[in-house]
Amino acid sequence: MKLRNCLLLTMLLSFILVAVACRQEKATWRGTISEQNGVTIIKNPAKPMYTEQVLTLEKELTVGGASSGGDAAFSSLEGVDIDEDENIFILSAKDAAVFVYDRSGMFMRKFGRRGQGPGELLTPAAISIRADRVMISDLARKISFFNLDGSFTHSFSIGQYSLPGTSLDSSGNIYGLEAGMTGDIPAVKLLKFDQEMKLKGELARYLIPEPQKGLDPFMVLPSFQIGPEDTVIFSHPEDYMFEYYDADGKLIRRVKKAFKPVRITDEEKNEMKQKLPSHQGSRFTYHPGCERFICSDEGWLLVQTFEKSAEGYYIFDVFDEQGRFLTRIPLPGEPKIWKKGKLYCREEDETGFQLLTRYSLKSKLE
């Protein structure tokens, strides 16, 4: 009997050790880190460090939708940001206004109106909050500044530049993307300006693939985010790569991930023809490596892929502040910001009205 118990105990211990070993194997990052000319290169495999579901979403708050009304109702949601008190600022292009809610979702105020005068907005495209400043970029080549209470301070024309999206860093520098030329090749450039919109330099550029064949609706253009300590992150969607620049504009890191291209389906092509009747067909067979991304205030990245879950949601890759590919998570909407441990997503209700949903992320990461 004792011998049998010892054998059973040995088998049980062996099973536990194997289970622990498997768990540790799943949690092992299998990428590489190297240095090239002073730039850190992080290469990630196609599979994440954690293959099981280690991040879950818990819905906390919904703002907007068909059920809202009065001054609190916004017609569209182009941009979102929060201040230090977690008050929520929603930019609506259709209303040419900013709607402000407290952290519980209670409507507080709105500011801005359509026009071209002081404090007025024509075609607002992006909102960025730093400390007590609210910056709104307008497709009408104008940038406007407001206090957190909505009072207008000043605006200026951006003249020759066309910057659909801009962001502020902690020093008041302004960053934006502009389409331009590199020789005979069209490119998207990431530019840095001072507080008076004087150009300080170009940080990065993305060359348009196969420019001789023109623009393609399935082409994905780069985007950027400002991370911790004013690090600026610039995406190269075709190659699934991110470049990191420090506050002085020096390239300090590249993060890459291996990927299997996702084929463009006939359904997607038909949908595009309905949206763009003049479109004769895409020259691309596959989607690029990734699409949009956001950076958390702790330096984590949430990157949209072209893969979908069984529910039809896009799957997002999650990277930690070191650039390691940790896990994947499907999201029902478009993530706009990730601050103070909360994820804010643009979604639609059952009637098609846009709304903002705030989630808390529950982590099982070791």
N, C-alpha and C positions, 0 to 999 in steps of 0.2 A: 504493500500500500504506500509506504514511504517512497519507494522507488518510482511508483506511478505518479505520485504527487510531484516529485522532483522533475520528472519528465514533462508533466503538464506545465509546471512553473517555468521550466526552461523554454518550452515552446511558446508560452505566453510572452516571456521576456523577449524572445527572438522576434515575435510578431510586432511587439511594441517598437523594438529597435528598427525593424524594417519600415514601419509606418513613419517613425521619426525621420529616418533617412530619406524616405520619399518626400516627406514634407520639406526637409531641408533642400532636397534637390530642386523642388518646385520654386523655392525661394532664393535660388542662386542666380545672380545676374551673370549672363554669359556674353556680355559685350566686351569691348576693348577700349582702353584709354591710351592715347599716345600724344606726343608733342611734335608739332611741325612749325618751325620758324616762329616759336613763341606762342603758337595757337594750340589750345587743347582740343584734340579730336576725340569725340565719343562716338563709337559705332555700336549700334544696337542690333541684335538679331530680330528676325521677324516675329518670334514668339516672346511674350512678356515674361518678366521675372515671376509673376504669380499667374498661373493659368486658371485658378479657381476665381470665383467672384469675391473679391475682397473689398469692394467699394459698393455701397448701396445708397440710394437716394431716399430722403424722407421729406415729403412736401410740407412746407411750413406756412406758405402764404401765397395767395393769388391776388393780383391787382389788375383791374380792367375787365374786358369782356363785355358781352351783350347785357349783362345784368347791371353794370355800372351806369350812372346817369349824371346829368347836371355838369357842374364844373369839373367833377372828378373823372369824367369820361374822356379818354383820348382815342383818336381815330386810327393812329398808326404808332408803331414803336420802332424808331430808327436807332436810338442809342439809349444806354442806361449807365448811370454811375451812382455811387453812394458817397456821402460825406463821412466824417469821423464818427458821427452819432448814428450812422447807418440809416439816415434819412435817404429815401429813394428818389432820384431825379430821372424822369422819363422824357426823352425828347421825341416829339411827334412832328413829322414833317407836314402831314396833312393839316394839322392845327397851327403850325408855325409857332409852337409854344413848348414850354417845359412844365411838366406836371410833377409836383412834389408831394410825397407821402412820407409819414413817419415809419419807423421800423415795424410797427404793427399793421401797416397798410392804411392808416387813417389819412384821408386827403387833407393836405395843409394849405396849398396855394398853387397857383400857376403863374407863369410870367412869360412875356414875349407875345408878339402878335405879328400878323403878316404885314409886310411893308419893307421899305428901304431906308427908313429914317433911323435915328438913334434908338437903340433898344428893340428894334423891329427885326424880324427874320423873314427871309423870302423863301429859300429852299434849304432849310437846315439839314445837315447830314450827320454830324457827330457831336458828342458832348464829352468833355473831360473835366474832372474836378481834381484840384490840388489845393490842399489846405482850405482857404476860404474863397477860392476863385473858381468860377464856372466859366469854361471856355466853350463856345459853340462855333463850329465851322459851317459855312454856308456855301452851297454850290455857286452862289452868285459872287464868288471870289471875295468873300468878306469873313472876318473873324470878329466875334463879339465877346465881351467879357461882362460878367455879372457877379455880384456878391451872392452869398448863399441865400439871402432873403429875397433874391430876385431883382434887387435894384441894379440898374444898368450903370456900368462904370465907363467903358469906352469901347470903340471898335476901330478897325482899320482895314483898308483894302489890301488884298494880297497881290494886286497888280497882275504881273505876268504869269503868276503861278496858278495852277488849277489843282487844288488839293481837296479831294472829296472827303478825306478823313484825316483828322489831326489829333495829336495828344500832347499834353503838357508833362514836363518832368518837374522835379521838386525845386529846381532853380528857375523855373519859368521859361525854359527853352521850349520851342515848339517844333514838333516833328510831323512830317507829312509825306505821303507818296505822290509822285507826279510822273506822268507818262512823258518820255522824252526820247532822244536819239543817242545812240552810241555809234558814231560813224554813220553807217547806212542802216543800222539795225535798231528797230524800236525797242525800248527798254522801259521798265518801271524803276524809278530811282527813289531811294529813301533820303530825304533832305532834312537838315537841321537848321533852325532859325533861332535868333535871339528873341527877346521879349518884344522888340520893335519890328519884328519880321525881317530882319536883315540876315541874309544867308550866311551861315557859318561853315557849311560844307556838305558834301555828299558822303553818306555812310556806306550805302550799299546799292547794288543794282541787280535787276533780274532781266536777262535778255529774253525777248519773246521767241519761242521756238518756231522754226520754219516761217519767218516773217513774210517771205515772198508769197505765201499762200493766204495771207490775210488773217484777220481775227476769226476765231472759232468760238461758238457759244459754249463748247465743252472745255475751253481753255480756262485754267484757274490762275488768276494773277496773285502776286505775293501780298502778304499783309504783315503788320508789325505790331508789337506790344512793348510797353515800357514796364520792366520788371523791377525787382528790389534794387535799391541803390542806383537807380536811374540806368540800369542796364537796358539796352535796346535790343530786342529780338526780332529778326527779319527772316521770313520764311522763303524757301525755294520749293514750291509745291511739286514741281515736276520730278525732283530728285528726292523728295522727303528729307529735306535738310533745313536746319535752323542755324543762323549765324547770330552770335552774341557780341555786342559792342559795349565797351565800358562808357562811363560818363564823358570821357575825353574823345570818344569816337574810335577807339582802337579795337580792332577785331581780337577777341580773346578766346572764343570757343566756337566749335562747330559740332552740332548734334545731328547724327544721321540714324536712319532706321531702314533695315532691309524690308522689302515689301513685295507682295505678289500683286501685279496690276489687276484692277477690276475692269472687266470688259463693259463697254457701253452697250446697254441692251436696246433691242428694237423698240421697246416701250418708251425708254428715255428719248430715243430719236423721234418717235411720233409725238411725244409731248412737246419736244422742242419745236417741231414743225408747226404745232398749233400755236405756240407762243410767238414764233417768228416765221410767219408764212413765207417770207422771202428767202429763208435759209434753205440752201440746196443740199445740205448734208455735211456731216462732220468729216474732217480728214483724219480724225483720231479714231483708233479702234479701242483704246483703253483710256480710262481715267488716269490723271496723274497720281502721284503717290499719296497726296493729302489735299485737304481743302483749307478751311479756316481754322484758326486756333485762338485760344486765349491763355493768358498767363495769370496765375494767382499772385496775391501779394506776398506769398512765400516763395515764389519762383517755380512752382509746378506748372507744367503745360498740359492743356487739354486739347487734343488735336483731332479734328474730324476726318475720318476716312470715308471711303465710298462703299464700305461694306455695311450690310444692314442686319439687324436682329430678326428673329422669327416674327416679331410684332411689327416689323417694318421701320424701326427706328435706326438712325445712323449710329454706328459704333465709333466711339471716341477712344483714342489711345491716351494713356496717362503717363507722364514723365515726372520724376521728382526734380528737386532743385539742382541735382548733379547731372541731369540729362539722361538718367537711366529709365528705360522703358519698363514700367512697373506692372501695369494691368490695363484692362479694357472695360468700357462701360457703355451700354446703349443709353441714349438720351432722347426723350420725346420731343424736344424742341431745339432751338438754337441758343447755346450758351452765350451770354453777352459779357458778364463780368464774374469774377471769382475772388471775393474779398471777405476777410474776417471769418473764414470757414464756411461761407455761404455761396451757393451757386445760383445766379440769376439767369433765367432762360426765357426767351421769347417763344410763346406758344400760341395756339389758336383754340378757341372754344368750339363747341359743336356747330355753331352758326357761322364760323369763319372769322369772328372778331379776334383781333390780336390782344394778348394779355401777357402779363409778366408773372412768372412763377418763381418763388424762392425755395431752394432746397438746402437742407443740411446734408453733408456727406458723412456717412458713417463708415469708418475704416476698420478693417480687420488685419491691417498690415502689421507685421511683426516689428 
